[in-house]
Amino acid sequence: MEVIWSDEAKETFADVINDIEKNFTEKESNAFVEETFGVINLIETFPKLYKKSNLKGLKNIHQALIHPHTTLFYEISKQRIELLFFWFNKDNPAKLDS
């Protein structure tokens, strides 16, 4: 199944990378990128591997833990998988429903 990145996924992924680069080394940044694409490959092969989320009451939204600090939210449709956004797990979860 085709995986596409929403604009918000691209922006929030860049935000995560920037945060890692500010606070850690290039090694950690590269490891996060590798881990992210590994998870995306798993999602592409097994779309329902990760648990469903009740995010904003939408159906078919799943969440994949990339790292203890970051979660990827994605939506499954019949034709494709859309990466919606990356979330800093330390942020207020109430913001997810807004």
C-alpha positions as CSV (number, residue, x, y, z in Angstrom):
1,M,0.0,0.0,0.0
2,E,1.3,3.5,-0.9
3,V,2.5,5.7,2.0
4,I,2.2,9.4,1.6
5,W,3.3,12.2,3.9
6,S,0.9,15.0,4.8
7,D,2.3,18.5,4.9
8,E,1.8,18.4,8.7
9,A,3.8,15.2,8.9
10,K,6.6,16.8,7.0
11,E,6.6,19.8,9.2
12,T,6.4,18.0,12.5
13,F,9.1,15.5,11.4
14,A,11.3,18.4,10.7
15,D,10.5,19.9,14.2
16,V,11.5,16.6,15.9
17,I,14.7,16.4,13.9
18,N,15.5,20.1,14.8
19,D,14.8,19.4,18.5
20,I,17.1,16.3,18.5
21,E,19.9,18.3,16.7
22,K,19.7,21.1,19.3
23,N,19.8,18.7,22.3
24,F,21.8,15.7,21.1
25,T,24.4,14.6,18.6
26,E,24.2,13.9,14.9
27,K,24.4,10.2,15.9
28,E,21.1,10.4,17.8
29,S,19.5,12.4,15.0
30,N,20.5,9.8,12.4
31,A,19.4,6.9,14.7
32,F,15.9,8.6,15.0
33,V,15.6,9.0,11.2
34,E,16.6,5.3,10.7
35,E,14.1,4.2,13.4
36,T,11.4,6.3,11.8
37,F,11.8,4.9,8.3
38,G,12.0,1.4,9.8
39,V,8.6,2.0,11.5
40,I,7.2,3.5,8.2
41,N,8.3,0.3,6.3
42,L,6.5,-1.8,8.9
43,I,3.4,0.3,8.5
44,E,3.6,-0.1,4.8
45,T,3.7,-3.8,5.1
46,F,1.4,-4.3,8.1
47,P,-0.8,-1.2,8.2
48,K,-2.8,-2.4,11.3
49,L,0.3,-3.4,13.3
50,Y,0.0,-0.4,15.6
51,K,-2.9,0.4,17.9
52,K,-5.9,2.4,16.9
53,S,-6.3,5.9,18.3
54,N,-9.5,7.7,19.2
55,L,-8.0,10.9,18.0
56,K,-10.6,13.5,17.2
57,G,-13.2,10.7,16.8
58,L,-11.9,9.8,13.4
59,K,-11.8,6.2,12.3
60,N,-8.8,4.3,11.0
61,I,-6.3,6.5,12.8
62,H,-3.4,4.5,14.3
63,Q,-0.4,5.6,16.4
64,A,3.1,4.2,16.2
65,L,5.6,4.8,19.0
66,I,8.8,5.8,17.2
67,H,10.8,6.5,20.4
68,P,9.7,7.0,24.0
69,H,9.5,10.7,23.2
70,T,7.8,10.6,19.8
71,T,4.7,9.0,18.3
72,L,3.6,8.9,14.6
73,F,-0.1,9.2,13.9
74,Y,-1.3,7.8,10.5
75,E,-4.6,7.0,8.7
76,I,-5.4,3.9,6.7
77,S,-7.7,4.1,3.8
78,K,-8.5,1.6,1.1
79,Q,-6.0,3.1,-1.4
80,R,-3.2,4.4,0.8
81,I,-1.7,5.2,4.2
82,E,-1.3,8.8,5.1
83,L,1.2,9.9,7.7
84,L,-0.6,12.6,9.6
85,F,1.9,14.1,12.1
86,F,4.6,13.3,14.6
87,W,3.8,14.1,18.3
88,F,6.2,14.9,21.1
89,N,4.9,12.7,23.9
90,K,5.9,15.2,26.5
91,D,3.3,17.7,25.1
92,N,-0.1,18.1,26.7
93,P,-2.3,15.3,25.3
94,A,-5.4,17.5,25.5
95,K,-3.9,19.4,22.5
96,L,-4.4,16.3,20.3
97,D,-8.2,16.8,20.4
98,S,-8.1,20.4,19.5
